[in-house]
């Protein structure tokens, strides 16, 4: 099963990307998380940052390599992301070495009912994308 957690790329450069994910009540993973109070699971917020990071770093990786999540550090959750809200994800490339990419990510909450001002942080942290290691039996 594959979930696309990037609806739109708002801005992109060689070292920075901004994406948007609009959360709908029809999202399959919201049905059980939680009944009566659906919220975007924390692991899906992290996956939104990872997918944005793949879009940022994919062109820098070797053509035959798929980037996978290698490490997560200092991951913090701040706000619930409910249906009708959007998650604005910013990922910045902090460094790259030996095919691995060190990234800093932040997901901010866009609440359609909120007024203008600072967007609350829903998720933030550092993570590493590395080439997938294919194990050949035998």
C-alpha positions as CSV (number, residue, x, y, z in Angstrom):
1,X,0.0,0.0,0.0
2,X,1.3,3.4,-0.9
3,X,0.2,6.8,0.4
4,X,1.1,10.0,-1.4
5,X,1.6,12.6,1.2
6,X,2.7,15.4,-1.2
7,X,-0.3,17.0,-2.9
8,X,1.7,20.0,-4.2
9,X,5.2,21.4,-4.3
10,X,5.0,25.1,-3.3
11,X,8.7,25.9,-3.6
12,X,11.9,24.1,-4.5
13,X,15.6,24.8,-4.8
14,X,18.8,22.7,-4.6
15,X,18.8,22.7,-0.8
16,X,15.2,23.4,0.2
17,X,11.6,22.2,-0.6
18,X,8.2,23.3,0.6
19,X,5.2,20.9,0.0
20,X,1.6,20.8,1.0
21,X,-0.6,17.9,2.0
22,X,-4.4,18.6,2.4
23,X,-6.0,16.2,4.9
24,X,-9.4,14.9,3.9
25,X,-11.8,12.9,6.0
26,X,-11.7,10.3,3.2
27,X,-8.1,9.4,4.0
28,X,-8.0,5.7,4.6
29,X,-5.7,5.8,7.6
30,X,-8.0,8.2,9.5
31,X,-10.8,5.6,9.8
32,X,-9.3,4.0,13.0
33,X,-7.1,6.9,14.2
34,X,-9.1,7.7,16.3
35,X,-12.8,6.8,16.1
36,X,-14.8,10.0,16.8
37,X,-11.7,12.2,16.7
38,X,-9.7,11.5,13.5
39,X,-6.2,12.9,13.4
40,X,-3.2,12.3,11.1
41,X,-1.0,9.7,12.7
42,X,2.4,10.9,13.7
43,X,4.2,8.4,11.5
44,X,2.3,9.8,8.5
45,X,3.6,13.3,9.4
46,X,7.1,11.9,9.4
47,X,6.4,10.2,6.1
48,X,5.2,13.5,4.6
49,X,8.7,14.9,5.5
50,X,10.4,11.9,4.1
51,X,8.5,12.1,0.8
52,X,9.3,15.8,0.5
53,X,13.0,14.9,1.3
54,X,13.0,12.3,-1.5
55,X,11.7,14.9,-4.0
56,X,14.5,17.2,-2.9
57,X,17.4,14.6,-2.8
58,X,16.2,12.2,-5.5
59,X,17.9,14.0,-8.4
60,X,21.2,14.1,-6.3
61,X,21.2,10.3,-5.7
62,X,22.6,7.7,-8.1
63,X,20.2,7.0,-10.9
64,X,19.7,3.3,-9.8
65,X,19.2,4.0,-6.1
66,X,16.0,4.4,-4.1
67,X,16.3,6.5,-1.0
68,X,14.9,5.1,2.2
69,X,14.6,6.5,5.8
70,X,17.9,5.6,7.6
71,X,17.7,7.5,10.8
72,X,15.5,10.0,12.8
73,X,16.7,12.3,15.5
74,X,15.0,14.9,17.7
75,X,11.5,14.2,16.4
76,X,8.9,16.3,18.1
77,X,5.1,16.5,17.7
78,X,3.3,19.7,18.5
79,X,-0.3,19.8,17.2
80,X,-2.9,17.4,15.9
81,X,-3.6,17.5,12.2
82,X,-7.4,17.0,11.6
83,X,-9.4,16.5,8.4
84,X,-9.9,19.9,6.8
85,X,-6.4,21.1,7.8
86,X,-3.3,21.1,5.7
87,X,0.2,20.2,6.5
88,X,2.9,22.6,5.1
89,X,6.2,20.7,5.1
90,X,9.6,22.4,4.7
91,X,12.7,20.3,4.3
92,X,16.2,21.6,4.2
93,X,19.3,19.7,3.1
94,X,21.8,20.0,6.0
95,X,24.5,17.9,4.5
96,X,25.4,15.0,2.2
97,X,28.1,12.3,2.3
98,X,28.6,8.8,1.0
99,X,25.2,8.8,-0.7
100,X,23.4,9.7,2.5
101,X,21.4,13.0,2.9
102,X,21.1,14.7,6.3
103,X,17.8,16.7,6.4
104,X,16.0,19.0,8.7
105,X,12.2,19.0,8.4
106,X,9.2,20.8,9.9
107,X,5.5,20.5,9.3
108,X,3.3,23.4,10.1
109,X,-0.5,23.3,10.5
110,X,-2.7,25.3,8.2
111,X,-6.1,25.6,9.9
112,X,-8.8,27.1,7.7
113,X,-10.6,28.5,10.7
114,X,-7.5,30.2,12.2
115,X,-6.7,33.8,11.6
116,X,-3.4,35.1,10.2
117,X,-0.2,34.8,12.2
118,X,2.4,32.2,13.1
119,X,1.6,28.7,11.9
120,X,1.8,26.2,14.7
121,X,4.3,23.3,14.4
122,X,2.8,19.9,14.1
123,X,6.0,18.0,13.6
124,X,9.8,18.7,13.4
125,X,13.0,16.8,13.5
126,X,16.1,15.7,11.7
127,X,16.3,12.6,9.5
128,X,18.7,10.8,7.1
129,X,17.8,9.4,3.7
130,X,20.1,6.7,2.5
131,X,20.2,4.3,-0.5
132,X,18.2,1.1,0.0
133,X,20.4,-1.9,0.6
134,X,19.2,-4.8,-1.5
135,X,19.9,-8.2,0.0
136,X,20.4,-11.0,-2.6
137,X,19.7,-14.5,-1.2
138,X,22.3,-17.2,-1.6
